Amino acid sequence: MRGIPSFKRLRLKIWRRCTLLLLLLWAACWMLVSALLFLLHRSVFSERCTDEKSHRILARLCLDYSSGTLTGDLCEDLCVAQKLVYKHCLYYDRGKKVIQADWRGQPIILKSKKEIFSSYQHLGMLEEVETQDITETELLLMVALEVKNVLGLELSNNTMGPLWTRKKGPSWKAQVASMWSLLQQEEYIYFSLLQDFSKHVLRIIGSCGHFYAVEYLTAGHAWHKTLFPLENVVGPSLAGHRSRVRAIVDIALSFLDMVQHFDNDFSHRLHLCDIKPENFAIRHDLTVVAIDVDMAFFEPKMRDILEQNCTGDEDCNFFDCFSKCNLKIRKCGAQRANNNLQVICDKIFRRWFSPNLRGPLVSFPLQPQLQKAVQECAEPGHVDAAGHQRTLKSLSELYHLLRVTQRELQRAE
């Protein structure tokens, strides 16, 4: 009879081991399936970025140029004079191609939303009438309609200069076709329209067909200890703690300038719905530059995006932009509930103004004040006058604290 309890204990032990093995096997299978799904996801939505593929893309671009299908002010340097030279591929993402090149000794970035020129929607008017018969007024009207379609903005003819500056000539048809491919790329329109109005967007250098070139700046990275590679901006002298803190304060002030600028200096507020270090860069003068505006929207377009059917607030989230769900009518509010400043405080400033910056370079009472101001700024707001006033208060307080910090650092030098 004594053997029976021992047998039960043995059976229980075996059962536990079998259960543990089954759990381990299930976990291994789950990890394997997750890895396969991740690889499948990457293969579906992105491509491998290779030199061979990039050379092939640019060779096809030049073939279309030589046949008279497309044109642009950089085509000659790229395809004939060899003054625009390929360096390496930066990334491919869901069709978008981003390539680094060297133009007359200057590093630049070539971008296109699609790989092949013929992939863009063709302008039917080019086939229906003789190209030379299309008047400048008709072209400007088409540009205005396309801008309204893409950005939701109604622009007058006298504001179309940055988007259409070409004159009639032998390659007029190729010019119009190339222009039309560029106008189908939201980012190109943003950069072109804002060239003369904002120091916080990339400068466009030129174009060839559906590819446009912008200035080369090193993007930020979430994993970088200072979010932005400061040594690449103003040199290795920033290795010291004092220099790093001073640069971070200057960049933070530039972020605040950008927020003010995007909120108030255009005909409509510009909303940034994908705020992360990778979408910004820093010029040598420590100016913050938005280098990826695929998820930026002026107020009219933002309202169209947010105003959707809903069953709860979570249905009203669009990346970093969100509104509130009106449960009575089951509709998201058209007005954004948060704002650019709140997201920048949450995703950028929190990383900077933390206790690890506390030290002799910043007065002891000031650092906790900055931390508290950033914490309050990062909290989601409300769509009302009180929420707007709170945002203005946060902006003013952060400006004041950063300016005081800036002066203290200058006195410590």
C-alpha positions in Angstrom: 0.0 0.0 0.0 3.0 2.3 0.6 3.8 2.1 -3.1 0.6 3.8 -4.2 1.4 7.3 -2.8 4.9 7.0 -4.3 3.4 6.1 -7.6 1.0 9.1 -7.4 3.9 11.4 -6.6 5.9 10.0 -9.6 2.9 10.4 -11.9 2.4 14.0 -10.7 6.1 14.7 -11.3 6.0 13.3 -14.8 2.8 15.3 -15.5 4.4 18.5 -14.4 7.5 17.9 -16.5 5.3 17.1 -19.5 3.3 20.2 -19.0 6.5 22.3 -18.7 7.9 20.7 -21.9 4.6 21.4 -23.7 4.7 25.1 -22.5 8.3 25.5 -23.7 7.4 23.9 -27.0 4.4 26.2 -27.4 6.5 29.2 -26.6 9.2 28.2 -29.1 6.5 27.7 -31.8 5.0 31.1 -31.0 8.4 32.8 -31.3 9.1 31.0 -34.6 5.7 32.0 -36.0 6.1 35.6 -34.8 9.6 35.8 -36.5 8.2 34.4 -39.7 5.3 36.9 -39.7 7.7 39.7 -39.0 9.9 38.7 -41.9 6.8 38.4 -44.1 5.6 41.8 -43.0 8.9 43.4 -43.9 9.1 41.6 -47.2 5.5 42.8 -48.1 5.9 46.4 -47.0 9.5 47.1 -47.7 12.3 46.1 -50.0 15.9 45.4 -49.5 17.9 48.5 -50.1 20.8 47.6 -52.4 23.4 49.5 -54.5 22.5 47.3 -57.5 18.8 48.1 -57.3 19.5 51.8 -56.9 21.9 51.9 -59.9 19.2 50.2 -61.9 16.6 52.7 -60.8 18.8 55.7 -61.8 19.8 54.0 -65.1 16.1 53.7 -66.0 15.6 57.4 -65.0 18.4 58.4 -67.4 17.0 56.2 -70.1 13.6 58.0 -69.9 15.5 61.3 -69.9 17.4 60.4 -73.1 14.2 59.4 -74.8 12.6 62.7 -73.9 10.0 61.2 -71.6 11.0 63.3 -68.6 13.3 66.2 -67.7 14.5 68.3 -64.9 17.3 70.7 -63.9 19.4 67.9 -62.4 19.0 65.4 -65.3 22.0 66.7 -67.3 24.3 66.5 -64.3 23.0 63.0 -63.4 22.8 61.4 -66.8 25.4 63.2 -69.0 27.9 65.3 -67.1 28.3 62.9 -64.2 28.3 65.8 -61.7 25.6 64.1 -59.7 27.1 60.8 -58.5 25.4 58.0 -56.6 26.8 57.2 -53.2 24.6 54.7 -51.5 21.0 53.6 -50.8 19.5 54.9 -47.6 16.2 53.0 -47.5 13.2 51.8 -49.4 9.9 51.8 -47.6 6.6 50.9 -49.2 7.7 52.0 -52.6 9.4 55.2 -51.4 13.0 55.4 -52.6 15.6 57.4 -50.7 19.2 57.6 -52.1 22.2 59.6 -51.0 24.3 61.2 -53.8 27.0 63.7 -54.3 26.2 66.8 -56.4 29.2 68.9 -57.4 30.9 68.0 -54.1 27.8 68.6 -52.0 26.0 65.7 -50.3 22.3 65.5 -51.2 19.3 63.2 -50.9 17.3 61.9 -53.9 13.7 61.0 -53.1 10.7 59.6 -54.9 7.5 58.0 -53.7 7.6 55.5 -56.5 10.4 53.7 -58.4 9.3 54.1 -62.0 8.1 57.3 -63.8 5.3 55.5 -65.6 3.9 54.4 -62.2 2.6 57.9 -61.6 -0.8 59.0 -62.8 -0.6 60.4 -66.4 -2.0 63.8 -67.2 -4.6 63.0 -69.8 -4.7 66.6 -71.1 -1.2 66.0 -72.7 -2.8 63.5 -75.1 -6.0 65.4 -75.7 -4.5 68.6 -77.0 -1.2 69.8 -78.4 1.1 70.4 -75.5 2.2 73.8 -76.7 -1.5 74.8 -76.7 -1.8 74.4 -72.9 -1.6 77.9 -71.5 0.2 79.0 -68.3 -3.2 79.8 -66.7 -4.5 76.3 -67.4 -1.4 74.7 -65.9 -1.6 76.9 -62.8 -5.2 75.9 -62.4 -4.3 72.2 -62.7 -1.6 72.7 -60.1 -4.0 74.5 -57.7 -6.5 71.6 -58.1 -3.9 69.0 -57.4 -2.7 70.9 -54.3 -6.2 71.1 -53.1 -6.7 67.3 -53.7 -3.4 66.4 -51.9 -3.2 68.9 -49.1 -6.8 70.2 -48.8 -5.6 73.8 -49.4 -7.0 76.3 -51.8 -4.2 78.4 -53.2 -4.2 81.4 -55.5 -2.2 81.5 -58.8 0.3 84.0 -57.4 1.4 81.4 -54.7 2.2 78.7 -57.2 5.6 80.0 -58.1 7.6 77.4 -56.2 5.7 74.6 -57.9 5.8 75.9 -61.4 8.6 78.1 -62.7 9.4 76.5 -66.1 8.9 78.1 -69.5 7.8 76.7 -72.8 10.5 75.2 -74.9 11.5 72.1 -76.9 11.0 69.8 -73.9 7.7 71.3 -72.8 5.7 68.1 -72.8 8.4 66.3 -70.7 8.4 69.3 -68.3 4.7 69.1 -67.8 4.8 65.3 -67.3 7.7 65.6 -64.8 5.9 68.3 -62.9 2.8 66.2 -62.7 4.7 63.3 -61.2 6.2 65.6 -58.6 2.8 67.0 -57.7 1.6 63.6 -56.8 4.1 63.5 -53.9 2.8 65.3 -50.8 6.3 65.8 -49.4 7.5 67.5 -52.5 4.6 69.9 -52.4 5.1 70.7 -48.7 8.8 71.4 -49.2 8.2 73.5 -52.3 5.5 75.6 -50.9 7.3 76.3 -47.6 10.8 77.0 -49.1 10.5 80.7 -48.8 8.4 80.7 -45.6 10.1 78.3 -43.2 13.6 77.5 -42.1 12.3 74.4 -40.4 11.8 72.3 -43.6 14.3 70.8 -46.0 15.6 72.9 -48.9 14.8 71.5 -52.4 17.8 71.6 -54.6 16.3 70.4 -57.9 14.7 67.5 -59.7 14.9 65.0 -62.5 11.6 63.5 -63.6 9.9 62.0 -60.5 13.0 62.2 -58.3 13.6 65.4 -56.4 16.8 66.3 -54.5 16.9 67.9 -51.0 19.8 69.0 -48.7 21.6 66.2 -46.8 21.1 66.3 -43.0 21.7 63.6 -40.5 18.5 62.4 -39.0 18.0 61.8 -35.3 17.7 58.3 -33.7 15.6 57.2 -30.7 18.5 55.0 -29.5 21.1 57.9 -29.5 21.9 59.2 -26.0 21.2 62.8 -27.1 18.6 61.8 -29.7 20.6 63.7 -32.3 24.3 63.0 -33.3 25.5 66.4 -32.1 29.2 65.6 -33.0 28.1 65.4 -36.6 26.6 68.9 -36.4 29.2 71.1 -34.8 32.1 68.8 -34.5 33.9 66.7 -31.8 34.1 69.7 -29.5 30.7 68.7 -28.2 32.2 65.7 -26.4 32.1 67.6 -23.1 29.0 67.6 -20.8 28.7 71.4 -20.8 28.7 71.6 -24.6 26.2 68.8 -24.9 23.8 70.5 -22.5 24.2 73.8 -24.2 23.5 72.3 -27.6 20.4 70.5 -26.3 19.0 73.7 -24.8 19.6 75.5 -28.2 17.9 72.7 -30.1 15.0 72.6 -27.6 14.4 76.4 -28.2 14.4 75.7 -31.9 11.8 73.1 -31.4 9.6 75.7 -29.6 10.2 78.1 -32.5 9.1 75.5 -35.0 5.9 74.8 -32.9 5.1 78.5 -32.9 5.8 78.8 -36.6 3.7 75.8 -37.7 0.8 76.9 -35.5 0.6 80.5 -36.4 2.6 81.6 -39.5 0.7 79.8 -42.3 -2.9 80.3 -43.5 -3.7 77.1 -41.7 -2.1 75.3 -38.7 0.3 72.5 -39.8 -0.2 69.3 -37.7 2.7 66.8 -37.3 1.2 63.3 -36.8 4.5 61.3 -36.6 6.8 63.0 -34.2 10.0 61.1 -33.5 13.7 61.9 -33.7 14.0 60.0 -37.0 11.8 62.6 -38.7 13.9 65.6 -37.7 17.4 66.7 -38.3 19.7 69.6 -37.0 21.5 72.1 -39.2 25.0 73.4 -38.2 23.3 76.4 -36.6 21.2 74.0 -34.4 18.0 74.8 -36.3 15.5 71.9 -36.1 14.4 70.7 -39.6 11.4 68.5 -40.4 12.9 66.1 -42.9 9.9 63.7 -43.3 6.5 65.3 -43.6 4.6 62.3 -45.1 2.4 62.5 -42.0 2.0 66.3 -41.8 -1.4 67.9 -42.5 -2.7 71.4 -42.7 -5.9 72.0 -40.7 -8.5 71.3 -43.5 -7.0 67.9 -44.3 -6.5 67.1 -40.6 -10.2 67.7 -39.9 -11.2 65.4 -42.8 -8.9 62.6 -41.4 -10.1 62.9 -37.8 -13.8 63.1 -38.5 -14.6 59.4 -38.7 -17.2 57.0 -37.2 -16.3 55.7 -33.8 -17.5 53.7 -30.8 -14.8 55.1 -28.4 -11.9 57.5 -28.2 -9.4 54.9 -29.3 -11.1 55.0 -32.8 -10.2 58.6 -33.1 -6.4 58.1 -32.8 -4.4 58.8 -36.0 -0.8 58.2 -35.0 0.3 61.2 -32.9 -2.9 63.1 -33.7 -6.2 62.3 -32.0 -9.6 63.7 -31.2 -12.5 62.7 -29.0 -15.4 60.4 -29.8 -18.9 61.9 -29.5 -20.8 58.8 -28.3 -24.2 60.4 -29.0 -23.6 60.6 -32.7 -20.8 58.1 -32.8 -18.5 60.5 -34.6 -14.9 61.6 -33.9 -14.5 65.3 -33.4 -13.0 67.2 -36.3 -10.7 69.2 -34.0 -7.5 67.7 -32.8 -7.5 67.1 -29.0 -3.7 67.2 -28.6 -1.1 69.4 -30.4 2.4 69.5 -31.7 3.9 70.9 -28.5 2.3 68.2 -26.3 3.7 65.4 -28.4 7.2 67.0 -28.7 7.3 67.4 -24.9 6.3 63.7 -24.5 8.6 62.2 -27.1 11.5 64.5 -27.3 11.8 66.8 -24.2 11.2 64.0 -21.7 14.3 62.3 -22.9 16.4 65.4 -22.4 15.2 67.1 -19.3 15.6 64.2 -16.9 17.7 63.9 -13.7 20.8 62.8 -15.5 21.3 66.4 -16.7 21.4 67.6 -13.1 24.8 68.9 -12.2 26.9 72.0 -11.7 26.2 73.4 -15.2 22.5 74.0 -14.3 21.4 75.6 -11.1 19.8 73.0 -8.8 16.3 74.8 -8.5 16.1 75.1 -12.3 16.4 71.5 -13.3 13.3 70.3 -11.3 11.4 73.3 -12.7 12.2 72.1 -16.2 11.2 68.6 -15.4 7.9 69.7 -14.0 7.2 72.0 -16.9 7.9 69.3 -19.4 5.7 66.8 -17.5 2.8 69.2 -17.5 3.3 70.1 -21.1 3.3 66.4 -22.1 -0.1 65.6 -20.5 -2.9 65.3 -23.1 -5.0 68.4 -23.4 -8.7 69.2 -24.0 -10.5 70.8 -27.0 -11.6 73.9 -25.2 -10.4 77.4 -24.3 -8.8 76.2 -21.1 -6.8 73.6 -23.0 -5.5 76.3 -25.4 -4.6 78.5 -22.5 -2.7 75.7 -20.8 -0.7 75.1 -24.0 0.2 78.8 -24.3 1.2 78.7 -20.6 3.4 75.7 -21.2 5.1 77.2 -24.2 5.8 80.5 -22.4 7.1 78.7 -19.3 9.4 76.4 -21.3 10.7 79.4 -23.3 11.5 81.2 -20.1 13.2 78.3 -18.3 15.3 77.4 -21.4 16.4 81.0 -21.9 17.4 81.3 -18.2 19.3 78.0 -18.6 21.0 79.3 -21.7 22.2 82.4 -19.9 23.5 80.4 -16.9 25.5 78.1 -19.3 27.0 81.2 -21.0 28.0 82.7 -17.7 29.7 79.4 -16.7 31.9 79.4 -19.8 
